[in-house]
Amino acid sequence: QLQLQESGPGLVKPSETLSLTCFVSGASITTIGDYWVWLRQPPGTGLEYIGSFYYNGATYYNPSLKSRVTISGDTSKNEFSLTLSPVTATDTAVYYCARGKGAVGGAGWFDPWGQGTLVTVSS
Amino acid sequence: QSALAQPASVSGSPGQSITISCFGTSSDVGNYNVVSWYQQFPGKAPKLIIYEVTKRPSGVSNRFSGSKSGNTASLTISGLQAEDEADYYCSSYAGSFNLVVFGGGTKLTVL
């Protein structure tokens, strides 16, 4: 059964770098057709696609975040990572990793999702 | 402001059917049959319940169904149950530049 688990600091200072990792179990991140996706949800609001990683090294980013985001994968550890820099208070959100399928960048649908991790940007 | 528009809330009584609409444009919902729906309980991660407009993942109740007409997608829940009370989000593929857009979410209350 495919499962994803986010990990990383829960508190980041403004202007610094947010770094999260998603460990994947039950499937390989080198599976053709599977994209490895980061999404977020600010408190009390809706969902936002951040970007994705594909096994061949291709990456896809939300145009509104592209200048600040890097997503990478480590096939030896079967995990993928997100860095966002610099951060502001508006980046405070629950960050989710998920498997994406069905379209370029895995932007068709997302299933399953990790449990999510709250990252607060505050000094 | 979300790219796809959903009603903020809907409600229904047990046993009834409700429909949640998701209003997009010809650049997303209207141009691609890649609309999905997610169910989210408080404090939990979203769960995929509909993909490619009408398809249900294994294990999802057949009380959930999806459809699309023009730039509007819809989620229908029939035989409403108390356990269906949750937030529901739609999303649509939006092309190789914007990739994906989400709705702002709809809170379903079972009366």
Interface residues (C-beta under 8 A of the other chain):
Chain A: T45 G46 L47 E48 Y49 Y60 N62 P63 Y96 G102 A103 V104 G105 A107 G108 W109 F110 D111 P112 W113 G114 Q115 G116
Chain B: S2 Y32 V34 S36 Y38 K44 A45 P46 K47 L48 Y51 E52 P57 Y89 S91 Y93 A94 S96 F97 N98 L99 V100 F102 G103 G104 G105
